[in-house]
Amino acid sequence: MQNSGLAGYGGIVRDDKAELWAIYGGLIVAKNFNLKDVIIETDSHEELMLMSKGGVVDNHPDRYVIKECRCILSELGISMMHTLREGNSCADHLAKLGRMH
């Protein structure tokens, strides 16, 4: 938003297998623009746990992405929160609309 110093970035993932990659993509944008005070909301409890665990199992198929996400989260001080799918009606509506096209 011009003259306010505020900006927004959003993404909608229709495939729960791609949630981690969507988080990674958002983190890359935040890193590239050196954004601070970023909060990532996800309805995926699994992804939230992967980001907060101490270590990744060596044979996890996405271990490198998880480690990179954790590094960016730590480096920029980005927070992650769980939200209910119903808690973001805009994203829910757009995801449903996307399934029809």
NUKOLRO-836461 format. One record per residue: residue number from 1; x, y, z of N, C-alpha, C in turn; residue in one letter. Coordinates in nm, 2 decimals, decimal comma. Layout:
% residues N
rec seq NUM&n_c1 X&n_c2 Y&n_c3 Z&ca_c1 X&ca_c2 Y&ca_c3 Z&c_c1 X&c_c2 Y&c_c3 Z&type A .
...
***
This chain:
% residues 101
rec seq 1&n_c1 0,09&n_c2 -0,12&n_c3 0,00&ca_c1 0,00&ca_c2 0,00&ca_c3 0,00&c_c1 0,09&c_c2 0,12&c_c3 0,00&type M .
rec seq 2&n_c1 0,08&n_c2 0,20&n_c3 -0,10&ca_c1 0,16&ca_c2 0,32&ca_c3 -0,11&c_c1 0,15&c_c2 0,41&c_c3 0,01&type Q .
rec seq 3&n_c1 0,26&n_c2 0,47&n_c3 0,04&ca_c1 0,26&ca_c2 0,57&ca_c3 0,15&c_c1 0,23&c_c2 0,52&c_c3 0,29&type N .
rec seq 4&n_c1 0,21&n_c2 0,39&n_c3 0,30&ca_c1 0,18&ca_c2 0,34&ca_c3 0,44&c_c1 0,29&c_c2 0,25&c_c3 0,49&type S .
rec seq 5&n_c1 0,38&n_c2 0,20&n_c3 0,40&ca_c1 0,48&ca_c2 0,11&ca_c3 0,45&c_c1 0,43&c_c2 -0,03&c_c3 0,47&type G .
rec seq 6&n_c1 0,31&n_c2 -0,05&n_c3 0,43&ca_c1 0,25&ca_c2 -0,19&ca_c3 0,45&c_c1 0,25&c_c2 -0,26&c_c3 0,32&type L .
rec seq 7&n_c1 0,26&n_c2 -0,39&n_c3 0,33&ca_c1 0,25&ca_c2 -0,48&ca_c3 0,21&c_c1 0,19&c_c2 -0,61&c_c3 0,25&type A .
rec seq 8&n_c1 0,14&n_c2 -0,68&n_c3 0,16&ca_c1 0,08&ca_c2 -0,81&ca_c3 0,19&c_c1 0,13&c_c2 -0,91&c_c3 0,08&type G .
rec seq 9&n_c1 0,13&n_c2 -1,04&n_c3 0,12&ca_c1 0,16&ca_c2 -1,15&ca_c3 0,03&c_c1 0,08&c_c2 -1,26&c_c3 0,07&type Y .
rec seq 10&n_c1 0,02&n_c2 -1,33&n_c3 -0,02&ca_c1 -0,07&ca_c2 -1,44&ca_c3 0,01&c_c1 -0,05&c_c2 -1,56&c_c3 -0,09&type G .
rec seq 11&n_c1 -0,09&n_c2 -1,67&n_c3 -0,05&ca_c1 -0,08&ca_c2 -1,79&ca_c3 -0,13&c_c1 -0,19&c_c2 -1,89&c_c3 -0,09&type G .
rec seq 12&n_c1 -0,24&n_c2 -1,96&n_c3 -0,19&ca_c1 -0,33&ca_c2 -2,06&ca_c3 -0,16&c_c1 -0,29&c_c2 -2,19&c_c3 -0,22&type I .
rec seq 13&n_c1 -0,28&n_c2 -2,30&n_c3 -0,14&ca_c1 -0,24&ca_c2 -2,43&ca_c3 -0,19&c_c1 -0,36&c_c2 -2,52&c_c3 -0,19&type V .
rec seq 14&n_c1 -0,39&n_c2 -2,59&n_c3 -0,30&ca_c1 -0,50&ca_c2 -2,68&ca_c3 -0,31&c_c1 -0,46&c_c2 -2,82&c_c3 -0,29&type R .
rec seq 15&n_c1 -0,33&n_c2 -2,85&n_c3 -0,27&ca_c1 -0,28&ca_c2 -2,98&ca_c3 -0,25&c_c1 -0,21&c_c2 -2,99&c_c3 -0,12&type D .
rec seq 16&n_c1 -0,26&n_c2 -3,06&n_c3 -0,03&ca_c1 -0,19&ca_c2 -3,06&ca_c3 0,10&c_c1 -0,05&c_c2 -3,11&c_c3 0,10&type D .
rec seq 17&n_c1 -0,01&n_c2 -3,18&n_c3 -0,01&ca_c1 0,13&ca_c2 -3,23&ca_c3 -0,02&c_c1 0,22&c_c2 -3,11&c_c3 -0,06&type K .
rec seq 18&n_c1 0,16&n_c2 -3,00&n_c3 -0,11&ca_c1 0,24&ca_c2 -2,88&ca_c3 -0,15&c_c1 0,25&c_c2 -2,78&c_c3 -0,04&type A .
rec seq 19&n_c1 0,19&n_c2 -2,80&n_c3 0,07&ca_c1 0,19&ca_c2 -2,70&ca_c3 0,18&c_c1 0,33&c_c2 -2,65&c_c3 0,22&type E .
rec seq 20&n_c1 0,42&n_c2 -2,75&n_c3 0,24&ca_c1 0,56&ca_c2 -2,72&ca_c3 0,28&c_c1 0,63&c_c2 -2,63&c_c3 0,17&type L .
rec seq 21&n_c1 0,60&n_c2 -2,66&n_c3 0,05&ca_c1 0,67&ca_c2 -2,58&ca_c3 -0,06&c_c1 0,61&c_c2 -2,44&c_c3 -0,07&type W .
rec seq 22&n_c1 0,48&n_c2 -2,43&n_c3 -0,04&ca_c1 0,42&ca_c2 -2,30&ca_c3 -0,03&c_c1 0,48&c_c2 -2,21&c_c3 0,08&type A .
rec seq 23&n_c1 0,50&n_c2 -2,28&n_c3 0,20&ca_c1 0,57&ca_c2 -2,21&ca_c3 0,31&c_c1 0,71&c_c2 -2,17&c_c3 0,27&type I .
rec seq 24&n_c1 0,78&n_c2 -2,26&n_c3 0,21&ca_c1 0,91&ca_c2 -2,23&ca_c3 0,16&c_c1 0,91&c_c2 -2,11&c_c3 0,06&type Y .
rec seq 25&n_c1 0,82&n_c2 -2,11&n_c3 -0,03&ca_c1 0,81&ca_c2 -2,00&ca_c3 -0,13&c_c1 0,79&c_c2 -1,87&c_c3 -0,06&type G .
rec seq 26&n_c1 0,70&n_c2 -1,86&n_c3 0,04&ca_c1 0,67&ca_c2 -1,74&ca_c3 0,11&c_c1 0,79&c_c2 -1,70&c_c3 0,19&type G .
rec seq 27&n_c1 0,86&n_c2 -1,79&n_c3 0,25&ca_c1 0,99&ca_c2 -1,76&ca_c3 0,32&c_c1 1,09&c_c2 -1,70&c_c3 0,23&type L .
rec seq 28&n_c1 1,10&n_c2 -1,75&n_c3 0,11&ca_c1 1,20&ca_c2 -1,70&ca_c3 0,01&c_c1 1,17&c_c2 -1,56&c_c3 -0,03&type I .
rec seq 29&n_c1 1,04&n_c2 -1,53&n_c3 -0,04&ca_c1 1,00&ca_c2 -1,39&ca_c3 -0,07&c_c1 1,03&c_c2 -1,30&c_c3 0,04&type V .
rec seq 30&n_c1 1,00&n_c2 -1,34&n_c3 0,17&ca_c1 1,03&ca_c2 -1,26&ca_c3 0,28&c_c1 1,18&c_c2 -1,24&c_c3 0,30&type A .
rec seq 31&n_c1 1,26&n_c2 -1,34&n_c3 0,27&ca_c1 1,41&ca_c2 -1,33&ca_c3 0,27&c_c1 1,46&c_c2 -1,23&c_c3 0,16&type K .
rec seq 32&n_c1 1,41&n_c2 -1,25&n_c3 0,04&ca_c1 1,46&ca_c2 -1,16&ca_c3 -0,07&c_c1 1,42&c_c2 -1,01&c_c3 -0,04&type N .
rec seq 33&n_c1 1,31&n_c2 -0,99&n_c3 0,02&ca_c1 1,28&ca_c2 -0,85&ca_c3 0,05&c_c1 1,31&c_c2 -0,81&c_c3 0,19&type F .
rec seq 34&n_c1 1,38&n_c2 -0,90&n_c3 0,27&ca_c1 1,43&ca_c2 -0,87&ca_c3 0,40&c_c1 1,31&c_c2 -0,82&c_c3 0,49&type N .
rec seq 35&n_c1 1,20&n_c2 -0,89&n_c3 0,48&ca_c1 1,08&ca_c2 -0,85&ca_c3 0,55&c_c1 1,09&c_c2 -0,89&c_c3 0,70&type L .
rec seq 36&n_c1 1,04&n_c2 -0,81&n_c3 0,79&ca_c1 1,04&ca_c2 -0,84&ca_c3 0,93&c_c1 0,90&c_c2 -0,84&c_c3 0,98&type K .
rec seq 37&n_c1 0,88&n_c2 -0,89&n_c3 1,10&ca_c1 0,74&ca_c2 -0,90&ca_c3 1,16&c_c1 0,64&c_c2 -0,98&c_c3 1,07&type D .
rec seq 38&n_c1 0,69&n_c2 -1,08&n_c3 1,01&ca_c1 0,61&ca_c2 -1,17&ca_c3 0,93&c_c1 0,55&c_c2 -1,28&c_c3 1,01&type V .
rec seq 39&n_c1 0,43&n_c2 -1,31&n_c3 0,99&ca_c1 0,36&ca_c2 -1,42&ca_c3 1,05&c_c1 0,30&c_c2 -1,51&c_c3 0,94&type I .
rec seq 40&n_c1 0,34&n_c2 -1,64&n_c3 0,95&ca_c1 0,29&ca_c2 -1,74&ca_c3 0,85&c_c1 0,18&c_c2 -1,82&c_c3 0,92&type I .
rec seq 41&n_c1 0,06&n_c2 -1,82&n_c3 0,86&ca_c1 -0,05&ca_c2 -1,90&ca_c3 0,92&c_c1 -0,07&c_c2 -2,02&c_c3 0,83&type E .
rec seq 42&n_c1 -0,08&n_c2 -2,13&n_c3 0,89&ca_c1 -0,11&ca_c2 -2,26&ca_c3 0,82&c_c1 -0,21&c_c2 -2,34&c_c3 0,89&type T .
rec seq 43&n_c1 -0,30&n_c2 -2,41&n_c3 0,82&ca_c1 -0,39&ca_c2 -2,50&ca_c3 0,88&c_c1 -0,33&c_c2 -2,64&c_c3 0,89&type D .
rec seq 44&n_c1 -0,21&n_c2 -2,66&n_c3 0,85&ca_c1 -0,14&ca_c2 -2,79&ca_c3 0,85&c_c1 -0,06&c_c2 -2,80&c_c3 0,98&type S .
rec seq 45&n_c1 -0,12&n_c2 -2,88&n_c3 1,07&ca_c1 -0,05&ca_c2 -2,91&ca_c3 1,19&c_c1 0,08&c_c2 -2,98&c_c3 1,17&type H .
rec seq 46&n_c1 0,08&n_c2 -3,07&n_c3 1,07&ca_c1 0,21&ca_c2 -3,14&ca_c3 1,03&c_c1 0,32&c_c2 -3,05&c_c3 0,99&type E .
rec seq 47&n_c1 0,29&n_c2 -2,95&n_c3 0,91&ca_c1 0,40&ca_c2 -2,86&ca_c3 0,86&c_c1 0,44&c_c2 -2,77&c_c3 0,98&type E .
rec seq 48&n_c1 0,35&n_c2 -2,73&n_c3 1,07&ca_c1 0,39&ca_c2 -2,65&ca_c3 1,18&c_c1 0,48&c_c2 -2,73&c_c3 1,27&type L .
rec seq 49&n_c1 0,46&n_c2 -2,86&n_c3 1,29&ca_c1 0,54&ca_c2 -2,94&ca_c3 1,37&c_c1 0,68&c_c2 -2,96&c_c3 1,31&type M .
rec seq 50&n_c1 0,68&n_c2 -2,98&n_c3 1,18&ca_c1 0,81&ca_c2 -3,00&ca_c3 1,11&c_c1 0,90&c_c2 -2,88&c_c3 1,13&type L .
rec seq 51&n_c1 0,84&n_c2 -2,76&n_c3 1,13&ca_c1 0,92&ca_c2 -2,64&ca_c3 1,14&c_c1 0,97&c_c2 -2,62&c_c3 1,28&type M .
rec seq 52&n_c1 0,90&n_c2 -2,68&n_c3 1,38&ca_c1 0,94&ca_c2 -2,65&ca_c3 1,52&c_c1 1,02&c_c2 -2,76&c_c3 1,59&type S .
rec seq 53&n_c1 1,03&n_c2 -2,88&n_c3 1,53&ca_c1 1,10&ca_c2 -2,99&ca_c3 1,58&c_c1 1,25&c_c2 -2,96&c_c3 1,59&type K .
rec seq 54&n_c1 1,32&n_c2 -3,02&n_c3 1,68&ca_c1 1,46&ca_c2 -3,00&ca_c3 1,69&c_c1 1,54&c_c2 -3,06&c_c3 1,58&type G .
rec seq 55&n_c1 1,51&n_c2 -3,17&n_c3 1,53&ca_c1 1,58&ca_c2 -3,23&ca_c3 1,42&c_c1 1,49&c_c2 -3,30&c_c3 1,32&type G .
rec seq 56&n_c1 1,54&n_c2 -3,31&n_c3 1,20&ca_c1 1,46&ca_c2 -3,38&ca_c3 1,09&c_c1 1,52&c_c2 -3,51&c_c3 1,08&type V .
rec seq 57&n_c1 1,43&n_c2 -3,61&n_c3 1,06&ca_c1 1,48&ca_c2 -3,75&ca_c3 1,04&c_c1 1,56&c_c2 -3,75&c_c3 0,91&type V .
rec seq 58&n_c1 1,67&n_c2 -3,81&n_c3 0,91&ca_c1 1,76&ca_c2 -3,80&ca_c3 0,79&c_c1 1,70&c_c2 -3,86&c_c3 0,67&type D .
rec seq 59&n_c1 1,60&n_c2 -3,94&n_c3 0,68&ca_c1 1,54&ca_c2 -4,00&ca_c3 0,56&c_c1 1,41&c_c2 -3,93&c_c3 0,52&type N .
rec seq 60&n_c1 1,38&n_c2 -3,82&n_c3 0,58&ca_c1 1,26&ca_c2 -3,74&ca_c3 0,54&c_c1 1,28&c_c2 -3,69&c_c3 0,40&type H .
rec seq 61&n_c1 1,18&n_c2 -3,71&n_c3 0,31&ca_c1 1,20&ca_c2 -3,67&ca_c3 0,17&c_c1 1,23&c_c2 -3,52&c_c3 0,15&type P .
rec seq 62&n_c1 1,18&n_c2 -3,44&n_c3 0,24&ca_c1 1,19&ca_c2 -3,30&ca_c3 0,23&c_c1 1,28&c_c2 -3,23&c_c3 0,33&type D .
rec seq 63&n_c1 1,38&n_c2 -3,31&n_c3 0,38&ca_c1 1,47&ca_c2 -3,26&ca_c3 0,49&c_c1 1,54&c_c2 -3,14&c_c3 0,45&type R .
rec seq 64&n_c1 1,58&n_c2 -3,12&n_c3 0,33&ca_c1 1,66&ca_c2 -3,00&ca_c3 0,29&c_c1 1,57&c_c2 -2,88&c_c3 0,29&type Y .
rec seq 65&n_c1 1,45&n_c2 -2,89&n_c3 0,24&ca_c1 1,36&ca_c2 -2,78&ca_c3 0,24&c_c1 1,32&c_c2 -2,74&c_c3 0,38&type V .
rec seq 66&n_c1 1,30&n_c2 -2,84&n_c3 0,47&ca_c1 1,26&ca_c2 -2,82&ca_c3 0,61&c_c1 1,38&c_c2 -2,74&c_c3 0,68&type I .
rec seq 67&n_c1 1,50&n_c2 -2,79&n_c3 0,66&ca_c1 1,61&ca_c2 -2,72&ca_c3 0,72&c_c1 1,63&c_c2 -2,58&c_c3 0,67&type K .
rec seq 68&n_c1 1,61&n_c2 -2,55&n_c3 0,54&ca_c1 1,62&ca_c2 -2,42&ca_c3 0,48&c_c1 1,51&c_c2 -2,33&c_c3 0,54&type E .
rec seq 69&n_c1 1,39&n_c2 -2,38&n_c3 0,55&ca_c1 1,28&ca_c2 -2,31&ca_c3 0,61&c_c1 1,31&c_c2 -2,27&c_c3 0,76&type C .
rec seq 70&n_c1 1,36&n_c2 -2,36&n_c3 0,83&ca_c1 1,40&ca_c2 -2,33&ca_c3 0,97&c_c1 1,50&c_c2 -2,22&c_c3 0,98&type R .
rec seq 71&n_c1 1,60&n_c2 -2,23&n_c3 0,89&ca_c1 1,71&ca_c2 -2,13&ca_c3 0,89&c_c1 1,65&c_c2 -1,99&c_c3 0,86&type C .
rec seq 72&n_c1 1,56&n_c2 -1,98&n_c3 0,76&ca_c1 1,50&ca_c2 -1,85&ca_c3 0,73&c_c1 1,42&c_c2 -1,80&c_c3 0,84&type I .
rec seq 73&n_c1 1,34&n_c2 -1,89&n_c3 0,90&ca_c1 1,25&ca_c2 -1,85&ca_c3 1,01&c_c1 1,33&c_c2 -1,79&c_c3 1,12&type L .
rec seq 74&n_c1 1,45&n_c2 -1,86&n_c3 1,15&ca_c1 1,53&ca_c2 -1,81&ca_c3 1,26&c_c1 1,60&c_c2 -1,68&c_c3 1,22&type S .
rec seq 75&n_c1 1,66&n_c2 -1,68&n_c3 1,10&ca_c1 1,73&ca_c2 -1,56&ca_c3 1,06&c_c1 1,65&c_c2 -1,43&c_c3 1,06&type E .
rec seq 76&n_c1 1,52&n_c2 -1,44&n_c3 1,01&ca_c1 1,44&ca_c2 -1,32&ca_c3 1,00&c_c1 1,34&c_c2 -1,31&c_c3 1,12&type L .
rec seq 77&n_c1 1,34&n_c2 -1,40&n_c3 1,21&ca_c1 1,25&ca_c2 -1,39&ca_c3 1,33&c_c1 1,11&c_c2 -1,41&c_c3 1,29&type G .
rec seq 78&n_c1 1,08&n_c2 -1,49&n_c3 1,19&ca_c1 0,94&ca_c2 -1,51&ca_c3 1,14&c_c1 0,87&c_c2 -1,60&c_c3 1,23&type I .
rec seq 79&n_c1 0,74&n_c2 -1,57&n_c3 1,26&ca_c1 0,66&ca_c2 -1,66&ca_c3 1,34&c_c1 0,57&c_c2 -1,74&c_c3 1,26&type S .
rec seq 80&n_c1 0,54&n_c2 -1,86&n_c3 1,31&ca_c1 0,44&ca_c2 -1,95&ca_c3 1,24&c_c1 0,33&c_c2 -1,98&c_c3 1,34&type M .
rec seq 81&n_c1 0,20&n_c2 -1,98&n_c3 1,29&ca_c1 0,09&ca_c2 -2,00&ca_c3 1,38&c_c1 -0,01&c_c2 -2,10&c_c3 1,31&type M .
rec seq 82&n_c1 -0,08&n_c2 -2,17&n_c3 1,39&ca_c1 -0,18&ca_c2 -2,26&ca_c3 1,34&c_c1 -0,31&c_c2 -2,18&c_c3 1,33&type H .
rec seq 83&n_c1 -0,38&n_c2 -2,20&n_c3 1,22&ca_c1 -0,51&ca_c2 -2,14&ca_c3 1,21&c_c1 -0,61&c_c2 -2,24&c_c3 1,15&type T .
rec seq 84&n_c1 -0,73&n_c2 -2,23&n_c3 1,18&ca_c1 -0,83&ca_c2 -2,32&ca_c3 1,12&c_c1 -0,86&c_c2 -2,28&c_c3 0,98&type L .
rec seq 85&n_c1 -0,88&n_c2 -2,38&n_c3 0,90&ca_c1 -0,92&ca_c2 -2,35&ca_c3 0,76&c_c1 -1,03&c_c2 -2,25&c_c3 0,75&type R .
rec seq 86&n_c1 -1,13&n_c2 -2,26&n_c3 0,84&ca_c1 -1,24&ca_c2 -2,17&ca_c3 0,84&c_c1 -1,20&c_c2 -2,04&c_c3 0,89&type E .
rec seq 87&n_c1 -1,09&n_c2 -2,02&n_c3 0,95&ca_c1 -1,04&ca_c2 -1,90&ca_c3 1,01&c_c1 -1,00&c_c2 -1,80&c_c3 0,90&type G .
rec seq 88&n_c1 -0,98&n_c2 -1,84&n_c3 0,78&ca_c1 -0,94&ca_c2 -1,76&ca_c3 0,67&c_c1 -1,04&c_c2 -1,78&c_c3 0,56&type N .
rec seq 89&n_c1 -1,15&n_c2 -1,71&n_c3 0,57&ca_c1 -1,26&ca_c2 -1,74&ca_c3 0,47&c_c1 -1,22&c_c2 -1,69&c_c3 0,33&type S .
rec seq 90&n_c1 -1,14&n_c2 -1,59&n_c3 0,32&ca_c1 -1,09&ca_c2 -1,55&ca_c3 0,18&c_c1 -1,01&c_c2 -1,66&c_c3 0,12&type C .
rec seq 91&n_c1 -0,91&n_c2 -1,71&n_c3 0,18&ca_c1 -0,83&ca_c2 -1,82&ca_c3 0,13&c_c1 -0,92&c_c2 -1,94&c_c3 0,10&type A .
rec seq 92&n_c1 -1,01&n_c2 -1,98&n_c3 0,19&ca_c1 -1,10&ca_c2 -2,09&ca_c3 0,17&c_c1 -1,18&c_c2 -2,07&c_c3 0,05&type D .
rec seq 93&n_c1 -1,24&n_c2 -1,95&n_c3 0,03&ca_c1 -1,32&ca_c2 -1,92&ca_c3 -0,09&c_c1 -1,24&c_c2 -1,94&c_c3 -0,22&type H .
rec seq 94&n_c1 -1,12&n_c2 -1,88&n_c3 -0,22&ca_c1 -1,04&ca_c2 -1,88&ca_c3 -0,34&c_c1 -0,99&c_c2 -2,03&c_c3 -0,37&type L .
rec seq 95&n_c1 -0,96&n_c2 -2,11&n_c3 -0,27&ca_c1 -0,92&ca_c2 -2,24&ca_c3 -0,29&c_c1 -1,04&c_c2 -2,32&c_c3 -0,36&type A .
rec seq 96&n_c1 -1,16&n_c2 -2,30&n_c3 -0,30&ca_c1 -1,28&ca_c2 -2,37&ca_c3 -0,36&c_c1 -1,30&c_c2 -2,32&c_c3 -0,50&type K .
rec seq 97&n_c1 -1,29&n_c2 -2,19&n_c3 -0,53&ca_c1 -1,30&ca_c2 -2,14&ca_c3 -0,66&c_c1 -1,20&c_c2 -2,20&c_c3 -0,76&type L .
rec seq 98&n_c1 -1,08&n_c2 -2,21&n_c3 -0,71&ca_c1 -0,97&ca_c2 -2,27&ca_c3 -0,79&c_c1 -1,00&c_c2 -2,42&c_c3 -0,83&type G .
rec seq 99&n_c1 -1,07&n_c2 -2,49&n_c3 -0,75&ca_c1 -1,10&ca_c2 -2,63&ca_c3 -0,78&c_c1 -1,20&c_c2 -2,64&c_c3 -0,89&type R .
rec seq 100&n_c1 -1,28&n_c2 -2,54&n_c3 -0,91&ca_c1 -1,37&ca_c2 -2,54&ca_c3 -1,02&c_c1 -1,32&c_c2 -2,50&c_c3 -1,16&type M .
rec seq 101&n_c1 -1,19&n_c2 -2,45&n_c3 -1,16&ca_c1 -1,13&ca_c2 -2,41&ca_c3 -1,28&c_c1 -1,01&c_c2 -2,48&c_c3 -1,32&type H .
***
